Each structure stands twice: as structure tokens, then as C-alpha cells.
């Protein structure tokens, strides 16, 4: 146990090396992860490098982690857990058990980088379970990971999984997914956004993200802007 604790302390020492932490002027961005946990402004690349290094170290026990200490440590915990999991099912089990305790997009949005995307039919049961979760960052992860399927021929199960969440970080992920799907399935996404029960917040954010994309045509962007303007007018009327 002492060896494991020493390994964890060494990980923290390397993770919080001042050479990889934002200082001075850059400290204004230190809370970028929007977590209630303290953040030390460690660069994302450094977090990944440390996580990969210690994932291969058998003397590090994940139970050593204090997940209420710093958001960067929590991100490390998730990356290491995913790297150590043997297959996609094991990785999903790890996320199912641990994502309910997450309060930051920095964790959920880091996870897909350490998951090899399986066929949609493999992920869909997990997607459906995750979007039904009462925990917002479990749901956010589901939408963020689903973005990777935007080139699939059939993305309808993901589109119809959108729940119009009132929670900021969830509907931001829903909008991100829809805007990415619009690159390859514009008419399908447009038809979905025309539905009257789509929240104005989700519509606005999706259109905004689409308009920021270089892979959506000017004509398509104009159609979306007209749709958005019409909905805004109705809401004011």
C-alpha cells in the first residue's frame, strides 16, 4: 500500500509541475473546466501525457485517487481507467460507475479520445441508457461520444435521443451533436429543428454552431437563420 501511495504522490508531483501550469496573465483561464473542484491550470496535453505514463504503472492503484482534490486529477483518473479497461464493454462499465460523480465538461469531453468507436449498434444500448440518466454529465458524455457517428448512413437513433434538456452543459452537447450531424445529414437535422417542441435555446445554439462550421454551406446557414428568426418571432408574439 505504501508503494501505491508513493506512486500516487509522484503522479501528483509530476502533474502539478509548475512548468505545465498557467501563471500570471494566463491565470484568467484557470477555471476553464467550470468545475466546483479547484483547478491548477494544467495544460491538457500534460494531463494526457501523465495519464498515459501512469496507466502503464501497475503500482498505481486507482483507489488512491482523491476525486475531490482537483479537476485535473479527476481527468487523470478517467483517462487511466479507460486506458486500463480491456474492451469497450469494460470501458462503458467504468464510465457508468463513475460519470455520475462528475461535474465538469473537461472530464466528459476528454473521455472519447480514449475510446475506440465501435459500430453504432454496439454503442446504441449504452447511448440510450446514458441519456436516460438523472446525472447531467452522464448524458453529456453520451451526446459528445455520439458525434463520432456523423458519417454513418443512419444517425436517426441519435437525433431522436435528443431530450431538449434545460441543463446548460447537456443542451450544449445536444447542439454540438446536431450541428456536426448537419454536415453530412443536413435535411434530416433541419427537419428535426423544425419541430415545434424543440426548445428555443437548443435551436439557437445548434444554428450558432452550424453557422460557425466551414463544412456547412452558406445557403444552408441562411435557411437555418430564417428558421431561427421565425421561432424567435413566435416566442415574442
Buried (B, 14 or more C-beta within 10 A) or exposed (E): EEEBEEBBEBBBEBBBEEEBBBEEEEEEEBEBBEBEBEBBBBEBEBBBBBBBEBBEEEEBEBEBBEBEEBBBBBBBBBBBBBBBBEEBEEBBEBBBEBBEEBBBBBBBBBBBEBBEBBEBEEBBEBBEEBBEBEBBBBBBBBBBBBBBBBEBEEBEBBBEBBBBBEBBBBBBBBBBBBBBBBBBBBEBBBEBBEEEEBBEBBBBBBBBBBBEBEEBEEEBBEBBBEBBEEBEEEEEE
